[in-house]
Structures are given as C-alpha cells and as structure tokens.
C-alpha cells in the first residue's frame, strides 16, 4: 500500500523496504479527527482501509485506500491544510516527526516542484 502513495511512488522496492519500519499501522473508529486545518502538522499518513473526510477552506473531499495526507506539511514543518476525520472505521500507516526524518533521507522535494524526487545519494 505504501507504493500507492504518490509521494513514495518513485521509490525503489529497496527504498520502500528501508522506510517500512518507520510506519506504524493503526486502526481508528469513525469520527476520529486526525488533522486540524491551520494547526501544526504532527503526522503523515496513508489510508489502507476505510474512508476519511477532508474539509479544506469549507470544501469537502475524501481520502480512500492509497490516498495520503500531511506530506507537504511534515516536509516543510508546516500546518495542516485541511481538517481530516474518519468517515468510517479506517486503517492507516502513520509516521510522526521522528520517523519522518527517515523519509527525508530517502526522498527529497525538488526546489521548483511540489512532487518529491529521489535523494541523489540513494538514487545512484
């Protein structure tokens, strides 16, 4: 399921295997608030089962299996750009700040793009 997350899609199998131990798998019941728009981000997560509802500046959306949330905010030590609530019971792969540093060793964000790219040290 990690490969489905667009932020990690360019990673090799070896790189994903290196990152796997840094994810925690959690189950959350419907109604659980996972992020608050405008608050400091504390986690990057990937939905593996269930559905999450997003609310971004009053516009509603949803996240389903393979979708992720929090990449840019965690990468930039910034704020969540939406409120995210579990619309159903859900299972997630989650990384906090300490674990996210491992991602930065493998994946980097190019200067002129919002899409991540492989770190040169591990891509060669």
C-alpha positions in Angstrom: 0.0 0.0 0.0 2.9 2.4 0.6 3.8 2.3 -3.1 0.3 3.6 -3.9 1.1 6.9 -2.0 2.1 9.3 -4.8 4.8 10.8 -2.6 6.6 7.5 -2.4 5.7 6.3 -5.9 9.2 6.9 -7.4 10.9 4.9 -4.6 12.5 1.6 -5.4 11.5 -1.6 -3.6 14.7 -1.4 -1.6 14.0 2.2 -0.5 10.4 1.3 0.5 11.7 -1.7 2.4 14.0 0.7 4.2 11.1 3.0 5.1 8.6 0.3 6.2 9.8 0.1 9.8 9.2 3.8 10.3 5.4 3.5 9.7 3.0 2.5 12.4 -0.2 0.8 11.5 -3.2 2.0 13.4 -7.0 1.4 13.4 -9.3 4.4 14.1 -13.1 4.4 14.6 -15.5 6.6 12.6 -15.5 10.1 13.9 -11.8 10.2 14.9 -10.3 13.6 14.0 -6.8 13.1 12.5 -5.8 16.6 11.5 -7.0 20.2 12.1 -6.8 22.8 9.3 -4.4 25.6 10.3 -2.7 23.6 13.1 0.9 22.4 13.2 1.1 19.1 11.4 2.1 16.1 13.5 1.8 13.2 11.1 2.0 11.9 7.6 -0.5 9.1 6.9 -1.6 6.7 4.2 -5.1 5.2 4.1 -5.0 1.4 3.8 -8.7 0.8 4.5 -11.8 2.8 5.1 -12.7 6.4 4.1 -11.7 9.8 5.6 -13.4 13.1 5.1 -11.5 16.2 4.4 -12.6 19.8 4.8 -10.3 22.4 3.2 -11.5 26.0 3.5 -15.1 24.8 3.6 -14.8 22.4 0.7 -15.4 18.8 1.5 -13.5 15.9 0.0 -12.5 12.3 0.8 -9.5 10.1 1.1 -9.6 6.4 0.4 -7.2 3.4 0.2 -3.9 4.6 -1.3 -4.5 8.3 -0.6 -2.2 10.1 1.8 -2.3 13.3 3.9 0.3 15.5 5.5 3.3 15.1 3.2 3.9 18.8 2.4 3.1 20.0 6.0 5.5 17.5 7.5 8.2 18.1 4.9 8.1 21.8 5.5 7.4 21.7 9.2 4.2 23.5 8.5 0.4 23.5 9.1 -2.3 21.0 8.1 -4.1 22.4 5.1 -7.4 20.6 5.9 -9.3 19.0 8.8 -9.4 15.2 8.3 -11.9 13.0 10.1 -12.5 9.3 9.7 -15.9 8.9 7.9 -15.8 5.1 8.7 -13.6 2.9 10.7 -10.2 3.0 9.0 -6.7 1.6 9.0 -3.7 3.9 8.4 0.0 3.8 8.0 1.3 6.7 10.1 4.6 8.5 10.6 5.3 11.1 13.2 8.1 13.8 13.2 10.9 11.5 14.3 10.0 8.8 11.8 9.5 11.3 9.0 13.2 12.2 9.2 13.9 8.8 7.7 11.8 9.7 4.7 13.9 12.9 4.2 17.0 10.7 4.0 15.4 8.8 1.1 13.1 11.3 -0.6 13.7 15.0 -1.3 11.5 17.7 -2.6 12.8 19.5 -5.7 13.2 23.3 -5.4 10.7 24.1 -8.2 8.1 21.4 -7.8 5.6 20.0 -5.3 6.4 16.5 -6.4 9.1 14.7 -4.4 12.1 13.1 -6.1 14.6 10.5 -5.0 17.6 11.7 -3.0 20.7 11.7 -5.1 22.6 9.8 -2.5 20.3 6.8 -2.7 19.2 7.0 -6.3 22.7 6.4 -7.7 
